[in-house]
Amino acid sequence: MGDLTPTDAPTPHDIALALAAEIHPDAPPRDVVASFSLRRQAGPRFGYKTSGGPVQGLAQSLHARLYGLPTDPGPLPTALDELLQAVGRARDGDQQKAVLAQLAEQLRNAAEILEWARDHAHWRQLPTPTWEWLRAATDAARHLADGLDDVSPDFAPPQASTATPPPPAPTTPRAHHARR
């Protein structure tokens, strides 16, 4: 890699921009998805593994590998665009569940903002359809958040059963019938 100092090293965002620029110089990384696969001849040697996802997630992984940084996922971001990037890094059920929980929290925040807009706009005399739309949007955001809470456990990995199996049924001696 050379003698790069931390200030000279490209950030994951720099890497993502460079990868996105391969598609178009103005393409934002959030809009670019990368996919890696093996040549047919190489597939058997490497277990036919493929990888892909949002460029930002791949860039963060590449950055960590290149510079020996930890690849453990950090805390989930709160900004929705960054949370969208985290989706590409959510490899197992626990991470997917955490992303959905964070999304539910952000939907609740959105509902609060919509409610604030509705309640604090009364002095402007909003038209009734606008006020009703804000109320419906607030309710919808809360409903979506509650729904995510309900379904997010389905993304958790199955837990190993700790219950002991019932003992086998006792065997009873069979009477042997004499052949005639």
C-alpha positions as CSV (number, residue, x, y, z in Angstrom):
1,M,0.0,0.0,0.0
2,G,2.9,2.4,0.5
3,D,3.6,4.8,3.3
4,L,0.1,6.3,3.8
5,T,-0.5,8.2,6.9
6,P,-4.1,8.2,8.4
7,T,-4.6,11.7,7.0
8,D,-3.5,10.6,3.5
9,A,-5.5,7.4,3.5
10,P,-8.8,7.5,1.6
11,T,-11.9,7.3,3.7
12,P,-14.7,4.8,3.0
13,H,-16.6,7.7,1.5
14,D,-13.7,8.5,-0.8
15,I,-13.6,4.8,-1.9
16,A,-17.4,4.8,-2.4
17,L,-17.2,7.9,-4.6
18,A,-14.4,6.3,-6.7
19,L,-16.4,3.1,-7.1
20,A,-19.6,5.1,-8.0
21,A,-17.6,7.2,-10.5
22,E,-16.9,4.0,-12.5
23,I,-20.6,4.2,-13.4
24,H,-20.9,8.0,-13.8
25,P,-18.9,10.9,-12.4
26,D,-22.0,12.4,-10.8
27,A,-23.5,9.2,-9.4
28,P,-23.9,9.4,-5.6
29,P,-22.7,6.2,-3.8
30,R,-26.2,5.6,-2.3
31,D,-27.5,5.0,-5.9
32,V,-24.8,2.6,-7.0
33,V,-24.8,-1.2,-6.2
34,A,-21.8,-3.4,-6.9
35,S,-21.9,-7.1,-7.5
36,F,-18.9,-9.5,-7.5
37,S,-19.0,-13.0,-8.8
38,L,-16.5,-15.6,-9.9
39,R,-15.6,-16.8,-13.4
40,R,-17.1,-20.1,-14.2
41,Q,-13.8,-21.8,-14.0
42,A,-13.0,-20.4,-10.6
43,G,-16.4,-21.1,-9.0
44,P,-15.6,-24.6,-7.8
45,R,-12.4,-23.5,-6.2
46,F,-14.0,-20.8,-4.1
47,G,-17.4,-22.4,-3.3
48,Y,-19.3,-20.3,-5.9
49,K,-19.3,-17.4,-3.5
50,T,-20.6,-14.0,-4.7
51,S,-21.0,-10.7,-2.9
52,G,-22.7,-7.5,-3.6
53,G,-24.6,-4.6,-2.1
54,P,-24.6,-0.8,-1.8
55,V,-21.2,0.7,-2.8
56,Q,-20.9,2.5,0.5
57,G,-21.1,-0.8,2.5
58,L,-18.6,-2.4,0.2
59,A,-16.3,0.6,0.4
60,Q,-16.4,0.4,4.2
61,S,-15.5,-3.3,4.1
62,L,-12.7,-2.7,1.6
63,H,-11.4,0.3,3.6
64,A,-11.3,-1.9,6.8
65,R,-9.5,-4.7,4.9
66,L,-6.9,-2.4,3.3
67,Y,-6.0,-0.6,6.5
68,G,-6.4,-3.4,9.0
69,L,-9.3,-1.7,10.7
70,P,-12.0,-3.6,12.7
71,T,-14.8,-4.9,10.5
72,D,-17.2,-5.3,13.4
73,P,-20.3,-3.3,12.7
74,G,-20.4,-0.1,14.8
75,P,-23.5,1.5,16.2
76,L,-26.2,2.0,13.6
77,P,-26.5,5.4,12.2
78,T,-29.6,7.5,12.8
79,A,-29.7,9.3,9.5
80,L,-32.0,7.5,7.1
81,D,-29.5,7.7,4.2
82,E,-26.8,6.2,6.3
83,L,-29.2,3.6,7.7
84,L,-29.9,2.6,4.1
85,Q,-26.2,2.0,3.6
86,A,-26.1,-0.1,6.8
87,V,-28.7,-2.4,5.2
88,G,-26.0,-3.6,2.8
89,R,-23.7,-4.6,5.7
90,A,-26.5,-6.4,7.7
91,R,-25.3,-9.9,7.1
92,D,-27.1,-11.8,9.8
93,G,-30.6,-11.8,11.5
94,D,-29.4,-9.9,14.5
95,Q,-28.0,-7.1,12.4
96,Q,-31.1,-7.0,10.2
97,K,-33.3,-6.9,13.3
98,A,-31.2,-4.0,14.7
99,V,-31.6,-2.1,11.4
100,L,-35.4,-2.6,11.5
101,A,-35.5,-1.4,15.1
102,Q,-33.6,1.7,14.2
103,L,-36.0,2.3,11.3
104,A,-39.0,2.0,13.6
105,E,-37.4,4.6,15.9
106,Q,-36.9,6.9,13.0
107,L,-40.5,6.5,11.8
108,R,-41.6,7.4,15.3
109,N,-39.4,10.5,15.1
110,A,-41.0,11.3,11.7
111,A,-44.4,11.0,13.2
112,E,-43.4,13.4,15.9
113,I,-42.2,15.9,13.3
114,L,-45.4,15.6,11.3
115,E,-47.5,16.0,14.5
116,W,-45.4,19.1,15.3
117,A,-46.0,20.5,11.8
118,R,-49.8,19.9,12.2
119,D,-50.1,21.3,15.7
120,H,-47.9,24.4,15.1
121,A,-49.3,25.3,11.7
122,H,-52.8,26.0,13.2
123,W,-51.9,29.7,13.3
124,R,-51.4,29.7,9.5
125,Q,-55.0,28.3,9.0
126,L,-54.0,25.3,7.0
127,P,-56.6,24.1,4.5
128,T,-58.5,21.2,5.9
129,P,-57.2,18.7,3.3
130,T,-53.6,19.6,4.3
131,W,-54.3,19.2,8.0
132,E,-56.0,15.9,7.4
133,W,-53.1,14.6,5.3
134,L,-50.6,15.5,8.0
135,R,-52.8,13.6,10.5
136,A,-53.1,10.6,8.3
137,A,-49.3,10.7,7.6
138,T,-48.6,10.8,11.3
139,D,-50.9,7.8,12.0
140,A,-49.3,5.9,9.1
141,A,-45.8,6.5,10.3
142,R,-46.7,5.3,13.8
143,H,-48.5,2.3,12.3
144,L,-45.4,1.4,10.2
145,A,-43.2,1.7,13.3
146,D,-45.5,-0.6,15.3
147,G,-45.6,-3.1,12.5
148,L,-41.8,-3.1,12.3
149,D,-41.7,-3.8,16.0
150,D,-44.1,-6.7,15.5
151,V,-42.1,-8.4,12.6
152,S,-38.5,-7.6,13.6
153,P,-38.3,-10.7,15.9
154,D,-38.8,-12.8,12.8
155,F,-35.3,-11.7,11.6
156,A,-33.5,-12.9,14.7
157,P,-31.7,-16.2,14.3
158,P,-33.6,-19.2,15.6
159,Q,-32.7,-19.9,19.2
160,A,-31.5,-23.4,20.1
161,S,-34.1,-25.3,22.0
162,T,-33.2,-25.6,25.6
163,A,-36.1,-27.8,26.5
164,T,-35.1,-31.4,27.1
165,P,-36.9,-33.9,25.0
166,P,-39.5,-36.1,26.8
167,P,-38.1,-39.5,27.9
168,P,-38.9,-42.3,25.6
169,A,-42.1,-44.2,26.3
170,P,-41.5,-47.3,28.4
171,T,-41.4,-50.5,26.4
172,T,-43.7,-53.3,27.3
173,P,-42.8,-56.8,26.8
174,R,-44.7,-58.4,24.0
175,A,-46.3,-61.7,24.4
176,H,-45.0,-64.2,21.9
177,H,-47.6,-66.1,20.2
178,A,-46.8,-69.7,19.6
179,R,-47.0,-70.8,16.0
180,R,-49.4,-73.4,15.3
